[in-house]
């Protein structure tokens, strides 16, 4: 739609149906079951009149039917709750896919266009499988005051439109990063009563102060020998945590004997922290920046700290070209890893008062997104982002404000920070969430105070104060009762009314407002939950205590009766009765790898093998999920079930009444599909297997079954997808040209079974690429951020050559241990919303052990058969437990953590593929291909 064409009409001259080829969506072809029914979403309520929505009340949604020759149809919800409900309250009807349930929007309709006919029509898309990438409903948002569209970072059930917001749904192709395929109309053209500036209305909250003495006491209690931090169970000091803790203590209490001892300890270990590759090589940006900031905050000299000129060496190491090793762009510091670290390095240079390389500062500024926030990941020249990261935006803003000359960028960042602040004073871990995150709030408070938004900063501190635990520290999430070291750092600095740009041990008069916590409350003597040993029914983990996750505790989380019901997991959508068969197999893989609960594993296998039914109407079995015996049988799903059967000693040629190996052979494409047939992308691919994960699972299943000759075509096709220059694999089929750790690890596991010279070379190159992508904290970048899934799969891949990559494996296992919560479950990502997620937990447990899916074996001898019945699914299990201390409220919401979402949002990660934004689209596409891939 062009500028000036009226909206709200049902025809659009000059715009006909777009001729676009059907291809594979978001990654996945969540294979459809064989049932003959479609799942419609909620019928529309009596639509609120459009006039009920104003610039400051209600939300508007606009649906573009231009693909079918129609126009833009708008609707209003005067009291918006979620993006999903907004559609229905505005008078739209929706239909889900047969395989995924009602929440996966496949069709949309409205009485004002073609008398309510839903599109695409059944002859255009049967809505059995996931829609293709070239033809699906994409989801766009524009909060009040924003004059451009953002590809939603959340699914519609997790997106909470504010009063004055406008949202849009557009049918057609959309780039995975939201760089293409957006609405052809502007938000102002469809917004209620035109554009509006929300102005500045700081939260009004009850004042409160952080008890700095209690917080400092808790941090000091974590020190070993009074001067450094150890990772639990490790014999080596954690210098990163030691430096961050020293900065927090500097803020909490100024000069002290403890701080002096910690500073001296870090100075004595400068080489290990700041020069891990040797003093003749480029320094670590993280180590050099933190030690410099500590020196500057304690009246020291960063040019002579520990006998080294930290800032001089950092400046000399700056990347002068993108093509140099460990450089993403000109101006980066080598191996900087992320934008936050780049910003902290520049901040350290600013505080020292010396010259600051213009290119280094420009690299920070170049990562500002359309919404005014800043990208967490480094972008290459020509790349852009739509939505910023709340944990990155504060430090980038501080740096640009101090530098001067970036007034427009700072103004946009300030608007972003103001818009992100909740009514409680808190900031969420991701845009759109309604619960506060301590880390994001602490860092944002620092930026707001430096910007002069004192009222907002004080409101953030008041919220932080109410999150302080009895022990004195802070948890990650709102209401958390167990303190954690990471969120406590930022909370203390913010609570001291300071920031990393001005922090000094020259103390001012402490606040006189009494702390909100009862000072007589006894402190916790055990701030962290001690991991239990492995289950006696399983094997000992291949790591020392503290160097990897607690397997038994993780297995107990997965098999708890609130989650695993009758041998299977459910979607977190009350009332549908839809079992998540893909997630169920993921859980079985995890239990098989750990050996921690063979009885529960036997229950899952029996449920699947004996065709146990879920609680849907009509009921479904695993065969409806794979489509075996139908025209839409999916190679990835068949392979996934077959590999499970092989791993536990069942016969894949007679599992759930079908020969899965024969079905896989029949699913091999002999030629590319023609016309609208999207089942076969090329010769050697499996039918309806539109991701490298799906292709790899099929290959593994065939090779484990001894079908080497029949697998030759699929093997050759998988090999052809590898990027010859780097050794990485893309996520999608057909390839979109991206490179992904998860898919590369999976492909390597598959080709490791081939054992010819070509495959050995491909695997070797893949592992080297994976190792090169490890982040400083041991994690790996995935669609969700610093991803638990990616780290787990990287461990499995690198374990194919464990003798060579032992150091990387150990570091990644330590990373996973740090993402395990007190309930045994795992977060989705280190830089995402905290809270245990079932899918991430299955992948973390299975991957941490390091066993390839090509060799995974678990003997179930001695276990008892568990014949299944039909599940009534009388209650919906919890998928996310924020903070890890109990089940989340059913129907809750939160952020994608690339998948991390709280409650409803994360539970639907495999369902809401077309409703999610750039941070989750790739992972959900891939997961859907196998129904929640391993």
Beta strands, then each sheet from edge to edge (+ up, - down):
strand 1: 59-64
strand 2: 72-77
strand 3: 92-95
strand 4: 107-110
strand 5: 136-142
strand 6: 150-151
strand 7: 166-172
strand 8: 780-782
strand 9: 785-787
strand 10: 836-837
strand 11: 880-881
sheet 1: 2+ 1- 7- 5+ 6-
sheet 2: 3+ 4-
sheet 3: 8+ 9-
sheet 4: 10+ 11-
end
